[in-house]
Amino acid sequence: MKERLIYNNKKGFTLVELIIVLALIAIVLAGIYTFYFFIQSSYNKNDARSYTNHQINMVFTQLDRDIRSASKPNKDTHAVRIVSSKELDIYIYDAKEENYIRVSYQFIPNSSILQRGWIACETGIPPSTANPPYGTIDNWETIMDGAVENTTIKDGGNEKEVTFGFEDITGSSANDRREIKITLIGNDMNKPLNKPIVAVKILTSRSRGFPK
């Protein structure tokens, strides 16, 4: 009886082959991670941009409503008054309650917020003095967080600095209809964009006088 010899040709991975396989796996995993990071980063940016744009649009809507409803409280006070570049006062006559209210917008740079508050004139006949305060506002409400004081934008190939704030651009101080330039700069505090979003709008009051 002939004896048959059986040869085992099975071989394991050599060290070089194992290193090559591990390197390929690492490259594939790195590509997957890079792709995931890119998708996640794009989502976060779009989400932050959407949130910030929504806030800015809501602020402009509220400002537009208030400014278009503005009315002079007396002959020496404009219906819309710039207190400072960071503060705006709007006087509105409430026909239902038959009294005036002072609506105020205030930007607080240190807190990165824009807030809105109001106070009503307690007397039936408003004071005849210029810019009546009607008292101290204590019902402030934050209408925008992530407000940014200043940033730069591209302007004809050059960098131009813009600042958050309010500006009266009415041609004449005697004009009852006030043109207010409003510059809003916003960012998402939780998912900051590389560059804040800048939006500029000019709103005009409809007031031509005050109730007698």
HELIX and SHEET records of a PDB file:
HELIX    1   1 LEU A   15  ARG A   68  1                                  54    
HELIX    2   2 PRO A  109  SER A  111  5                                   3    
SHEET    1   A 5 VAL A  80  SER A  84  0                                        
SHEET    2   A 5 GLU A  87  ASP A  94 -1                                        
SHEET    3   A 5 ASN A  99  ILE A 108 -1                                        
SHEET    4   A 5 ILE A 113  ALA A 120 -1                                        
SHEET    5   A 5 GLU A 141  ASP A 145 -1                                        
SHEET    1   B 2 ASN A 150  ASP A 155  0                                        
SHEET    2   B 2 ASN A 158  THR A 163 -1                                        
SHEET    1   C 3 GLY A 165  ASP A 168  0                                        
SHEET    2   C 3 GLU A 179  GLY A 186 -1                                        
SHEET    3   C 3 ILE A 197  THR A 204 -1                                        
END                                                                             
